[in-house]
């Protein structure tokens, strides 16, 4: 069986970092991913996809990414069930990231991000 998702998109807001009771880091973020075609009105359609990142990579994402940054995510699709406040069962689709690549540089004092081929995805690869 195969469950592989590859996305390239921009963050819709800053990643949110939290820690589980056992101390494991988890970051959540939402990507805006344009579809490869335009709709009937001539506008490009966009999907908004929730992404979950774990461990040291979660801390890197939270420390180095912010709203608007361009990233590539490789991972797997997960459907999670939960009960809302009204007791109704809900399902939520999200991508659990195995790898996150930063595709642009952080903006400098209000400027737009600039293109970069490849930046480190986790602390082991950070050169500083």
Residue pairs with C-beta under 8 A, 6 or more apart in sequence:
3 76
3 77
4 74
4 75
4 76
5 73
5 74
5 75
5 76
5 77
5 95
6 72
6 73
6 74
7 31
7 33
7 49
7 51
7 72
7 73
7 95
8 33
8 70
8 71
8 72
8 73
8 103
9 31
9 32
9 33
9 34
9 49
9 70
9 71
9 73
10 31
10 32
10 68
10 69
10 70
10 71
11 29
11 30
11 31
11 32
11 65
11 66
11 67
11 68
11 69
11 71
12 30
12 31
12 32
12 48
12 67
13 29
13 30
13 67
14 29
14 65
14 66
14 67
15 27
15 28
15 29
15 53
15 61
15 62
15 65
15 66
16 27
16 28
16 29
16 62
17 25
17 26
17 27
17 58
17 59
17 61
17 62
18 25
18 26
18 27
19 25
19 26
20 26
24 54
24 55
25 54
25 55
25 56
25 58
25 59
25 62
26 52
26 53
26 54
26 58
27 52
27 53
27 54
27 58
27 59
27 61
27 62
28 50
28 51
28 52
28 53
29 50
29 51
29 53
29 61
29 65
30 48
30 49
30 50
30 51
31 48
31 49
31 51
31 71
31 73
32 46
32 47
32 48
33 46
33 47
33 48
33 49
34 44
34 45
34 46
35 44
35 45
35 46
35 47
37 44
37 45
38 44
38 45
39 45
49 94
49 95
50 92
50 93
50 94
50 95
51 73
51 75
51 94
51 95
51 96
51 97
51 100
52 78
52 94
52 95
52 96
52 97
53 61
53 97
53 100
54 96
54 97
56 122
56 123
56 124
57 97
57 99
57 100
57 121
57 122
57 123
59 123
60 100
60 120
60 121
60 122
60 123
60 126
61 100
64 102
64 106
65 71
65 102
66 106
68 107
68 113
69 102
69 103
69 104
69 106
69 113
70 102
70 103
70 104
70 113
71 100
71 101
71 102
71 103
72 99
72 100
72 101
72 103
73 95
73 97
73 99
73 100
73 101
74 97
74 98
74 99
75 95
75 96
75 97
75 98
75 99
76 95
76 96
76 98
77 93
77 94
77 95
77 96
78 93
78 94
78 95
78 96
79 91
79 92
79 93
80 91
80 92
80 93
80 94
81 89
81 90
81 91
81 92
82 89
82 90
82 92
83 89
83 90
84 90
99 121
100 121
101 118
101 119
101 121
102 116
102 119
102 120
102 121
103 115
103 116
103 118
103 119
104 113
104 114
104 115
104 116
105 113
105 114
105 115
105 116
105 119
106 113
107 113
120 126
120 127
